[in-house]
Amino acid sequence: MSTELPPVAPEVLAEAVENLTPRLRKKLDAATEGCAAGAVLTADGTVTLRFGEDALVTLSPGPAGTITTADQATCSCLLAPRCLHRAAALGAAPLADTPPEPVGAAEPGRPGEPGQPAEPTGSAETTGPASPVEPAPALTAAQLRAAGALWHVAAEALAAGVTAGGAVVQAELLRAAHTARLAGLPRAEAAALRVVRGLRAARERRAGQRLGDLTGAFRELLHTAGMLASGSADPALTGTTRRAYAPGGSLQVQGLCREPVLSATGYGGVVTHLLSPDGIPYSVSDVRPGGLARARGAGSASVALGGATLDHAGLARGGLRIVGATVSAEGRLGAGRGVRATPLPGTAWTEQPAARLFARPAAEAVAELLATPDAAESALLGCDVAVVGAAGEHLLVRETRPGAPLLRLVPAHPHPELAHTENLRRIASYPGLLLRVLGRPDLDRTATLRPLAVGPVPGAEHTLRLPEEWLGRADLGYDRLQGAHFPQGDAAPVPLPAAEGPDPLADSPLWRVRRLLETGVAGGRRAVAEAARGTDSLAAASYGPLRRAGLTGAAELAAALAAEADRRPRDVFGRLADPSPDGYAWAWLAAATHLAAAERCLIAASWAAAPGVAAPVSGR
């Protein structure tokens, strides 16, 4: 059985590849492929990989289990450390993540806990909409240079595509990402690391890898780097490396629900969502190394906040009065030395402040979230629905409002060891059941909600029957619904129709633009150029349906992308007169940005349209 390689810091891998000669770089992809299969874990915790008889690579991770410095990776060959073996071993290892920040780190007036690094921008457990913060200073010359360099390597990587985006291209992205981090551009660094991970997953054809995800990662990277490099971007686009906790005075918060957190890099834990009397969302998190086991156990772990004698299960159905609170811009509550917290009795969802979440149509709330994308990823939405039934992996429900569309409920965390999927399957077996649902809208899909908790609809007969101690809600990631929790006797009338209606996003001709963009990500600039040639080409065949649907802007941008991909002017000696990939990258980014905006319009319409009716989307 092969040993897993320890994660490696991006800058260590980038330096190892940069030190290779051009001849060795050409051999790097072949050397990396399959070399991890021979890894051996030794008694002292190091991992060794043998390359032939004379080369033994030794990886010696630090206390955190990660390769963070160059001297932690050695090779016994004569060319070390500038050897192919060492670079291949590092290239086969997973990229290390910056660990999530623990509760209480980096609060005002005191440094973070020893050994606790900053939290990466865009981590899976970020919650709560951003609060107003002081304007960031203008970009420095070093930041402009770093952003320009990152734009250039990102454009080169896009032009190469997955097929040519091997270890060398990835290392150039990692080097530029490291430079961006040193310059104070953590958001750009995080975007670059997502692209590198996506390229790796696509080239290794990992299960669950989606080309659409990599396309979105490229769009985010090019947008962030391009706007920063232009010097005209909002300085807030730089992001933050560590949460800045500010004094929050005295607070009173009530629990809404708790959510398991499980990252792909081995971190697990829980986030408990809270709400103040004036409707401001807050959260308390406990995320540390431990993976699935910790995600499952953290739901009943003690809350490390101001000496409160509560666990997360109790906090989700209770409340806190906090004195000397510290709060991050995202609404995360810190646990500084001066914080004092006293437990409060919980309130039901039928009482304020939670009742506000269910008081307006879901379409209204989604439209507001789509207008503020930065806050949309973590915002919670509440609605009352009637269960229609299962449709594949989805649970179909209909909001209990006149003319409401069918909504799809999908597991917030699909891991089979968590309770989300099992609970939704059990709910699907009770057509006509009325539910109060609290969840996170999936703004990449039409009319899709990822529920975190459910409860009975007030005054309804055919609804959930939950234990009194659950205070009228069940956390779908932790509480397991049983037969006794459902109404007994005759089934309620099934809301019709029982089948999924038209999908305005899937039925729109915008899929043609999406396919052209994904063709470029998969095969690079050359693949888009080949698609643009000929009268029956993919690009040319897309223009007519797009224009007939009124999507003239999408048609023009797709045509411009295809033309730019095929534009390769040469001088009298046959050399490329303009080898820069910038023009192609800008054309691709323009089409991708327009597509994302158009798809968001369709997604907003899917929440608001009556059954079977899709709202039109403007072409510009």
C-alpha positions in Angstrom: 0.0 0.0 0.0 1.4 3.4 -1.1 2.0 6.2 1.4 0.4 9.6 0.9 2.9 12.4 0.3 3.0 15.3 2.7 1.5 18.6 1.4 4.1 21.0 0.0 4.0 24.8 0.3 3.5 26.3 -3.2 6.6 28.5 -3.1 8.8 25.4 -2.3 7.5 23.6 -5.4 7.8 26.7 -7.6 11.5 27.2 -6.6 12.3 23.5 -7.3 10.9 23.7 -10.8 12.6 27.1 -11.4 16.0 25.6 -10.6 15.7 22.9 -13.3 17.5 23.3 -16.6 15.2 23.7 -19.7 16.1 20.1 -20.7 15.0 18.7 -17.3 11.8 20.8 -17.4 10.7 19.0 -20.5 11.0 15.7 -18.6 9.2 16.8 -15.5 5.6 15.8 -16.3 6.7 12.2 -17.2 8.9 12.0 -14.1 6.1 13.2 -11.8 3.5 10.8 -13.1 3.2 7.8 -10.9 6.2 8.5 -8.7 4.1 8.8 -5.6 3.1 5.1 -5.9 6.6 4.1 -4.5 6.5 6.4 -1.5 7.5 4.8 1.8 6.8 6.1 5.3 9.8 5.6 7.6 9.8 5.1 11.4 11.0 8.7 12.0 8.0 10.2 10.1 9.8 11.0 6.8 8.7 9.9 3.4 11.1 8.5 0.9 10.8 8.0 -2.9 13.4 6.0 -4.9 14.3 7.0 -8.5 16.5 4.2 -9.8 19.5 2.9 -7.8 21.3 6.2 -7.1 18.6 8.7 -6.3 16.6 8.6 -3.1 14.3 11.6 -2.3 13.5 12.2 1.4 10.6 14.4 2.4 10.8 15.5 6.1 7.6 17.5 7.0 7.5 19.9 9.9 5.3 19.6 13.0 2.3 20.6 11.0 2.9 17.7 8.6 3.8 20.0 5.7 6.9 20.7 3.6 7.4 24.4 4.2 11.1 25.0 3.5 13.4 23.8 0.7 15.7 21.9 3.1 12.9 19.6 4.1 13.1 17.9 0.6 16.5 16.4 -0.2 17.8 14.0 -2.9 20.9 11.8 -2.8 21.9 12.3 -6.5 24.8 14.4 -7.6 22.6 17.2 -9.2 20.7 17.8 -6.0 19.0 20.1 -5.1 18.7 21.2 -8.7 17.6 17.7 -9.8 14.6 16.2 -11.6 14.0 13.7 -8.8 13.4 16.2 -6.1 11.2 18.4 -8.3 9.1 15.4 -9.4 8.6 14.3 -5.8 7.5 17.7 -4.8 5.3 18.0 -7.9 3.5 14.7 -7.0 2.7 16.0 -3.5 -0.6 17.9 -2.8 -0.4 21.6 -2.4 -0.5 22.8 1.2 -3.4 25.1 2.3 -3.0 27.9 4.7 -4.8 26.4 7.7 -8.1 28.0 8.8 -7.7 30.5 11.6 -8.9 29.3 15.0 -11.4 31.2 17.1 -9.8 34.0 18.9 -6.7 34.4 16.7 -5.6 37.8 15.4 -7.9 39.8 17.6 -7.3 43.5 18.3 -4.6 44.2 20.8 -3.1 40.7 20.9 -1.3 38.5 18.3 -2.7 35.2 17.1 -2.1 32.1 19.0 1.4 30.7 18.6 1.8 28.4 15.6 -1.6 29.4 14.2 -1.3 30.9 10.7 -3.8 33.0 8.9 -6.9 31.8 7.3 -7.0 31.8 3.5 -9.4 34.1 1.7 -12.4 32.2 0.3 -12.2 29.2 2.7 -15.2 26.9 2.8 -16.3 27.9 6.3 -16.5 31.7 5.8 -19.9 32.9 7.0 -21.8 36.1 7.4 -22.0 39.1 5.0 -19.1 41.5 5.1 -19.5 44.5 7.4 -18.4 48.0 6.4 -14.6 48.4 6.8 -12.2 51.2 6.4 -11.1 51.9 2.8 -7.9 50.1 1.9 -4.9 52.3 0.8 -4.0 52.7 -2.8 -2.0 49.9 -4.4 1.8 50.1 -4.1 4.2 49.8 -7.0 5.2 46.3 -5.7 1.5 45.3 -5.8 1.0 46.6 -9.3 4.1 44.7 -10.5 3.0 41.5 -8.8 -0.5 41.8 -10.2 0.9 42.4 -13.7 3.2 39.4 -13.4 0.3 37.2 -12.3 -1.9 38.4 -15.1 0.9 37.5 -17.6 1.4 33.9 -16.3 -2.4 33.4 -16.0 -2.8 34.5 -19.6 -0.1 32.1 -20.6 -1.7 29.2 -18.7 -5.1 30.0 -20.3 -3.6 29.9 -23.7 -1.9 26.6 -22.9 -5.0 25.0 -21.5 -5.2 21.7 -19.5 -3.5 19.7 -22.2 -0.3 21.8 -22.0 -0.7 23.1 -18.5 1.8 20.7 -16.9 4.2 21.1 -14.0 6.2 23.9 -15.6 3.1 26.1 -16.2 1.8 25.3 -12.8 5.1 26.2 -11.2 5.0 29.6 -12.9 1.6 30.2 -11.5 2.8 29.2 -8.1 5.8 31.5 -8.3 3.6 34.5 -9.3 1.1 33.6 -6.6 3.9 33.6 -4.0 5.0 37.0 -5.2 1.4 38.3 -5.0 1.2 37.1 -1.4 4.5 38.8 -0.4 3.1 42.0 -2.0 0.0 41.8 0.0 -2.4 40.5 -2.6 -3.9 37.4 -0.8 -7.1 37.3 -2.9 -5.0 37.1 -6.1 -2.8 34.4 -4.6 -5.9 32.3 -3.5 -7.3 32.6 -7.0 -4.0 31.4 -8.6 -3.9 28.4 -6.2 -7.4 27.4 -7.1 -6.4 27.4 -10.8 -3.3 25.2 -10.1 -5.4 22.7 -8.1 -8.0 22.7 -10.9 -5.3 22.0 -13.5 -3.9 19.2 -11.5 -7.3 17.6 -11.0 -8.2 17.9 -14.7 -4.9 16.4 -15.9 -5.2 13.6 -13.3 -8.9 13.1 -14.3 -9.9 12.9 -10.7 -13.4 11.8 -9.8 -15.7 14.8 -9.3 -13.5 17.2 -11.2 -15.6 19.6 -13.3 -14.3 21.6 -16.2 -16.9 24.3 -15.3 -15.2 24.7 -11.9 -11.8 25.3 -13.6 -13.4 27.7 -16.1 -14.8 29.7 -13.1 -11.4 29.7 -11.4 -9.7 31.1 -14.5 -12.3 33.8 -14.8 -11.8 34.8 -11.2 -8.0 34.8 -11.5 -7.9 36.8 -14.7 -10.5 39.3 -13.4 -8.7 39.8 -10.1 -5.2 40.1 -11.6 -6.3 42.2 -14.5 -8.2 44.7 -12.4 -5.4 45.0 -9.9 -2.7 45.3 -12.6 -4.7 48.1 -14.3 -4.4 50.3 -11.2 -8.1 51.3 -11.4 -9.5 48.5 -9.2 -11.0 49.0 -5.8 -8.2 48.4 -3.3 -10.5 46.1 -1.4 -9.9 43.6 -4.2 -6.6 42.8 -2.6 -8.3 40.8 0.1 -7.1 40.1 3.6 -4.6 37.5 4.9 -6.0 37.4 8.4 -9.3 38.3 9.9 -9.2 41.7 11.5 -11.3 41.5 14.7 -12.7 44.8 15.9 -14.4 45.6 19.2 -18.1 44.8 19.0 -19.1 46.0 22.5 -22.0 44.2 24.1 -24.0 41.8 21.9 -27.0 39.5 22.3 -27.3 36.7 19.7 -29.7 33.8 19.2 -28.8 30.4 17.6 -30.2 29.4 14.2 -28.5 26.2 13.3 -25.1 24.5 13.1 -23.3 23.3 10.0 -20.5 20.7 9.7 -17.3 21.9 7.9 -15.2 19.4 5.9 -12.5 20.6 3.7 -10.6 18.7 1.0 -7.3 19.5 2.8 -8.0 17.6 6.0 -9.7 20.2 8.2 -13.0 19.5 9.9 -15.3 21.2 12.4 -18.5 23.1 12.8 -19.9 26.6 12.3 -22.9 27.7 14.4 -24.9 30.4 12.8 -26.4 33.2 15.0 -28.6 36.2 14.6 -28.8 39.4 16.6 -32.2 41.0 17.6 -31.7 43.6 14.7 -31.2 40.8 12.2 -27.4 41.0 11.8 -25.8 37.5 11.2 -22.9 36.3 13.3 -21.2 32.9 13.7 -18.9 30.9 15.9 -16.6 28.4 14.3 -14.4 25.5 15.5 -12.4 24.2 12.5 -9.1 22.3 13.0 -7.2 19.4 11.5 -9.0 16.2 11.8 -11.2 15.7 8.7 -14.4 13.8 8.9 -14.1 12.5 12.4 -13.7 16.0 13.7 -16.5 17.4 11.6 -18.8 14.8 13.1 -17.7 15.3 16.7 -17.4 19.1 16.7 -21.2 19.4 16.6 -21.3 18.6 20.3 -18.0 20.1 21.3 -17.8 23.0 23.8 -18.0 26.5 22.6 -14.7 28.3 23.2 -16.1 31.8 23.7 -15.8 33.9 26.8 -16.2 31.0 29.3 -19.7 30.1 28.0 -20.8 26.7 29.4 -22.5 25.7 26.1 -21.7 23.2 23.4 -22.4 23.9 19.7 -25.6 21.8 19.9 -26.8 23.9 22.8 -25.8 27.2 21.2 -27.6 26.4 17.9 -30.8 26.2 20.0 -29.9 28.8 22.6 -28.4 32.2 22.8 -25.6 34.3 24.3 -25.2 37.7 25.9 -21.6 38.8 25.2 -19.7 41.6 26.8 -16.5 42.9 25.2 -17.2 41.1 22.0 -14.7 41.0 19.1 -16.1 40.6 15.6 -14.5 40.1 12.2 -15.7 41.8 9.0 -17.5 38.5 8.1 -19.4 38.4 11.4 -17.2 35.8 13.1 -17.1 36.2 16.8 -13.7 36.0 18.5 -12.7 34.6 21.9 -10.3 37.3 23.2 -9.2 37.4 26.9 -11.6 40.3 27.6 -14.7 38.5 26.1 -17.3 37.3 28.6 -20.4 35.3 27.5 -23.5 34.3 29.4 -26.0 31.7 28.0 -29.5 32.8 27.2 -32.7 30.7 26.6 -33.2 29.9 23.0 -36.0 31.2 20.8 -38.0 29.3 18.1 -37.9 30.2 14.5 -41.4 31.5 14.8 -40.1 34.3 17.1 -38.0 37.3 16.3 -35.3 37.7 15.1 -35.4 34.3 13.1 -39.0 34.9 11.9 -37.7 37.7 9.6 -35.8 35.2 7.5 -39.1 33.5 6.5 -41.2 36.6 6.1 -40.5 37.5 2.5 -40.5 35.5 -0.8 -37.4 33.5 -1.5 -37.1 35.2 -5.0 -36.8 38.6 -3.3 -34.0 37.4 -1.0 -32.1 35.7 -3.9 -32.4 38.9 -6.1 -30.8 40.9 -3.2 -28.0 38.3 -2.8 -27.2 38.2 -6.5 -26.7 42.0 -6.4 -24.1 41.5 -3.7 -22.0 38.5 -4.8 -19.4 38.8 -2.0 -22.0 38.3 0.7 -24.1 35.8 -1.3 -21.8 32.9 -0.8 -22.5 32.7 2.9 -25.9 34.2 3.4 -28.8 32.1 4.7 -32.3 32.0 3.2 -35.5 30.8 4.8 -38.7 29.7 3.2 -41.8 27.5 3.8 -42.1 24.7 1.2 -44.3 21.7 0.3 -42.5 18.4 -0.6 -43.1 17.2 -4.1 -40.8 14.2 -4.2 -37.4 13.0 -5.3 -36.1 13.6 -8.8 -32.7 11.9 -9.2 -30.3 13.3 -6.6 -32.6 16.3 -5.9 -35.6 16.8 -3.6 -38.2 18.8 -5.4 -40.3 21.2 -3.3 -42.5 24.2 -4.0 -42.6 27.3 -1.9 -46.0 27.8 -0.3 -46.7 31.1 -2.1 -49.0 31.6 -5.2 -47.2 31.1 -8.5 -44.0 29.9 -6.8 -41.6 27.7 -8.9 -40.3 24.3 -8.1 -37.1 24.4 -6.0 -34.4 21.8 -5.8 -33.0 20.9 -2.5 -29.5 19.3 -2.7 -27.3 18.1 0.2 -25.3 21.0 1.7 -22.5 18.4 2.3 -22.8 15.3 0.2 -20.4 13.1 2.2 -22.2 9.9 3.0 -21.0 9.9 6.6 -22.8 13.1 7.3 -26.5 13.2 7.8 -27.5 15.6 5.0 -28.2 13.1 2.2 -30.0 10.5 4.4 -32.2 13.2 5.9 -33.3 14.5 2.5 -34.0 11.0 1.2 -36.3 10.4 4.2 -38.1 13.7 3.7 -38.6 12.8 0.0 -40.6 9.8 1.0 -43.4 12.1 2.5 -44.9 13.9 -0.5 -47.1 16.8 0.6 -45.2 17.4 3.8 -44.9 21.1 4.8 -41.4 22.2 5.9 -39.8 25.3 7.1 -36.3 25.3 5.5 -33.2 27.3 6.3 -30.3 27.0 3.9 -27.8 28.5 1.5 -29.0 29.2 -2.1 -26.7 27.7 -4.7 -26.3 30.7 -7.1 -24.6 28.6 -9.8 -27.8 26.5 -10.4 -31.3 27.4 -11.2 -33.7 27.5 -8.2 -31.4 25.4 -6.0 -31.2 25.5 -2.2 -28.7 23.7 0.1 -30.6 23.2 3.3 -28.9 23.3 6.7 -31.9 22.9 9.0 -35.6 22.2 8.8 -38.5 22.7 11.1 -42.3 22.4 11.2 -44.5 25.1 9.5 -46.5 27.0 12.1 -50.1 26.0 12.2 -49.8 23.2 9.6 -51.2 19.8 10.3 -49.1 17.7 7.8 -45.7 18.8 9.0 -42.7 17.7 11.2 -43.2 16.5 14.7 -39.9 17.3 16.4 -38.9 16.6 20.0 -39.5 19.6 22.4 -35.8 19.8 23.2 -35.0 20.4 19.6 -36.8 23.8 19.9 -38.6 23.4 16.5 -35.7 22.6 14.2 -33.4 19.8 13.1 -29.8 20.4 12.0 -29.6 18.3 8.8 -25.9 17.8 9.2 -26.1 16.4 12.7 -29.7 15.4 13.8 -31.1 12.3 12.1 -34.8 12.4 11.3 -36.7 9.2 12.2 -40.2 8.0 11.4 -41.6 9.4 14.6 -40.6 12.9 13.5 -43.1 12.7 10.6 -46.9 12.9 10.6 -48.7 9.6 10.8 -51.8 8.5 9.0 -53.1 9.6 5.6 -50.7 11.4 3.3 -51.3 15.0 2.4 -52.2 16.0 -1.2 -49.2 16.1 -3.4 -48.3 19.5 -4.9 -48.4 19.3 -8.7 -46.7 19.1 -11.0 -44.6 16.2 -9.6 -41.9 16.4 -12.3 -39.2 19.0 -12.9 -40.3 21.9 -15.2 -38.1 23.6 -17.8 -34.7 24.7 -16.7 -34.1 28.3 -18.1 -30.4 27.9 -17.7 -30.1 24.5 -19.4 -32.6 25.4 -22.1 -30.9 28.7 -23.0 -28.5 28.9 -26.0 -25.9 30.3 -23.6 -24.6 26.8 -23.3 -22.9 27.4 -26.7 -20.8 30.2 -25.2 -20.0 28.1 -22.2 -18.8 25.2 -24.4 -16.6 27.6 -26.3 -15.0 28.9 -23.1 -14.6 25.4 -21.7 -13.0 24.3 -25.0 -10.4 27.0 -24.5 -9.7 25.9 -20.9 -9.4 22.2 -21.9 -7.4 22.6 -25.1 -6.0 26.1 -24.9 -6.0 28.8 -27.5 -5.3 26.4 -30.4 -8.5 24.5 -29.6 -10.6 27.7 -29.8 -8.9 28.6 -33.1 -9.7 25.3 -34.6 -13.3 25.5 -33.4 -13.6 28.9 -35.2 -12.5 27.7 -38.6 -14.9 26.6 -41.2 -18.5 27.4 -42.0 -19.8 24.6 -39.8 -17.5 25.4 -36.9 -18.6 25.4 -33.2 -18.2 29.2 -32.9 -20.0 30.1 -36.2 -22.9 27.7 -35.5 -23.4 29.5 -32.2 -24.0 33.0 -33.4 -27.3 32.3 -35.1 -29.1 30.7 -32.2 -27.7 33.3 -29.8 -28.9 36.2 -32.0 -32.3 34.7 -32.5 -32.7 34.4 -28.8 -31.9 38.1 -28.4 -28.4 37.3 -26.9 -26.6 39.6 -29.3 -24.0 40.6 -26.8 -23.0 37.0 -26.1 -22.9 36.3 -29.9 -20.5 39.2 -30.5 -18.2 38.3 -27.7 -18.1 34.7 -28.8 -17.2 35.8 -32.3 -14.5 38.2 -31.0 -13.0 35.4 -28.9 -12.9 33.0 -31.8 -11.3 35.6 -34.1 -8.7 36.6 -31.5 -7.8 32.9 -30.9 -7.2 32.5 -34.6 -5.2 35.8 -35.0 -1.6 34.8 -35.2 0.2 37.5 -37.4 3.6 36.6 -38.6 6.5 38.6 -40.0 8.2 38.0 -43.4 10.4 35.3 -41.7 7.4 33.4 -40.4 7.9 34.4 -36.8 4.9 35.4 -34.6 4.6 39.2 -34.8 2.6 39.4 -31.6 3.3 36.4 -29.4 1.6 38.0 -26.3 -1.4 36.1 -25.0 -2.9 39.3 -23.6 -5.4 40.0 -26.4 -6.7 36.4 -26.3 -7.0 36.4 -22.5 -9.0 39.7 -22.5 -11.3 38.4 -25.2 -11.8 35.2 -23.2 -12.4 37.1 -19.9 -14.9 39.4 -21.6 -17.0 36.5 -22.9 -16.7 34.6 -19.6 -17.8 37.7 -17.5 -20.8 38.3 -19.8 -21.8 34.7 -19.6 -21.6 34.7 -15.8 -23.8 37.8 -15.6 -26.3 36.4 -18.1 -26.5 33.1 -16.2 -27.1 34.9 -12.9 -30.1 36.7 -14.6 -31.5 33.3 -15.6 -30.9 31.9 -12.1 -32.7 34.9 -10.5 -35.6 34.4 -12.9 -35.8 30.7 -12.0 -36.6 31.6 -8.4 -39.3 34.1 -9.4 -40.9 32.6 -12.5 -44.2 30.7 -12.4 -44.1 27.0 -13.3 -43.1 26.4 -16.9 -42.3 30.1 -17.5 -38.8 31.3 -18.1 -38.1 35.1 -18.0 -36.2 36.5 -21.0 -32.6 37.7 -20.6 -31.3 40.8 -22.3 -28.7 40.3 -24.9 -26.5 43.1 -23.6 
